[in-house]
Amino acid sequence: MVENTYNILAEGVSAVDDGTRLSSILNSIGKDLQALLSGDFILVATPATLGSSAAVVNAAIASDAAKFTREVAVKLVNTAGDTIRTNGAFAIAVAEDTTGNGVVAIAESATSVELEDGEGLVALEYTGAWAAEDTATLTITGGEVAGKAVTNKTSVDTLVA
């Protein structure tokens, strides 16, 4: 699942480079490899929690767009918060708890979030009727990276009046 995504030539290192840029790239690679080998990484979903306005959500659904969309950024980071530049995919799913007929779906019926250089994006689409206290939850299933367990993460939107 994990692929090293570093390409020194793509990073702009040339034969006339004084070595500073190359040193920086190699240092970054070393930190990423150390994190991967030690299991020093976690998934981060941003925002982890939020409170969208039910009125704004319903207005977007009533518009020509016929849906409300929110995006969740997903990153694989070390415990210091530095993004680990690796590629891979994590399974995703959504669930809603509504008093009306609100439905949340993942855009384009995606079933996984693809990380490129440690970062990915998930678009969620709300339809139907939503009210204060309704929730829409994205779950990212951690699985394993480099043979190490990754804890699941969620992004929960609890709508407000």
N, C-alpha and C positions, 0 to 999 in steps of 0.2 A: 504494500500500500504506500509506503514512503519512498519517494524518489528524491535524490539530491538534485536540486534545481539550479545549481550554480554553474555558470558558464563564464569563465574568466574573460573570454573575448567579448561576450555579450555585455559584460559589465564595463567595457570600455578601456581595458588595460591594453596598452600598446608597448612596443619595444622601447619607445623613448620615455615611458613612464618612469618616474624616479623611484618606484617601488613602494611609495606611500599608499597608493590606492590598492596595489596588490596585497600589501600587508594588512590593510583594513579588511579586504575581502576574505583573506585567509583566516583572520581573527574571527570574523563573523561565522565562517564555515565551522571553525573549531568550536565556537560556543553552541551552535546548533547541533553539531554531532554530540557534544558532551551532554546536552539536554536530552537528546534522543536516546543515547546509550544509558543514561542514569535514570530515565523516567521522570525527569524534572520538566514536566509539561502539563498543561491543563487546557481545556476548551473554555473559551470565553464567548458569551453571547451578549451583544450590545444592541439595544438596551435589555438588561436582564428583567427589569420590571418597568412598567409604565402605566399611565392612566389616560388613555385616549378619551376624548369627549364623545359621549354617546350622540350628542347633537351633531357634531362634526362628522362622525362616522355615518350616521343616517342621512345627512345632507349629501355626502359623497355618493352614497348608494342611490339616492333619489335623482342624482344628476345624470347627464349623458354617459358618464363613465360607468354607471350602474354598479360600482363597487368602491370600497375604501381600501387603499393599499398601504401597508407599512413594511419597512425593510428591517431585517435583523442582520447585523454584521457578525460573522463567526470567525474566530481566530484560534490558532493553536499557539500558545505562548509558554515561556518558561515561568517559573514562580516569581521571577523578577519583573515579569510583565513584557519581556522582549518577544516579539513575534519570531517563531521558529519557521524559517523559510523552507518549507517542504510542501509537496503536493500529496493529495489524497482525497478521500471522500468519506463522509459520515452520513448515516441514515438519518432522515428527518421525518417527523409526523406532526400533525396538528390536532387539536381538540378544542371544542368550545363548550361552555356551560352558559346557556342563555335562558331568559324567561320568555323570550319570543321565539322567532324562527331564524335567528342569526346563525350564519354558517361561516366558518373560516376555512380557507383552502390555500394550498401552496401554489403559487403561480406556475403555470405550465405543467401542472401535475407532477412536479419534481418529487422524487423520493429520496434524494440525497443532496447534500451541499458539497460542492467541489471546492477544495482549497487549492489555491495557486499561490505559491510562496507564503503559505501559512494563513491565507485570508480567503474568505468566501462571503457570499451574500445570499440571503433568502428573502424572497418577496412573499408576503402573506396578503390574501385578498378576502375581505369581509363582504358578505352579501346578506340580504334578509333584514330583519328588524333587530336593533340592539338597544339595550337599556343600561342604565347605571348598575354596576355590580356584575354585569355579564363578563365572562372572561374568555380570552382566546390565548391558547398556550401552544408554543412551538417547542418540541422536544428534539434535541440533537443527541443521537445515540453515540456514545463515545467509542465503544469497542476497544480495539488495540492499535497502538502505533509502535512500531519497532519492537513488538513483543511485550509491550508494557500496557497495562490497563489504563483506559481513559474514562473518567467519570462523565456520565450524561450531563447535559446542561439544558436549561429551559429559558425561554423568554415569555413572560406572562404579562398580558395586557388586561388589567381590570378596569373596565370602563367607568367613567365618572359622569355625573349629571352635567 
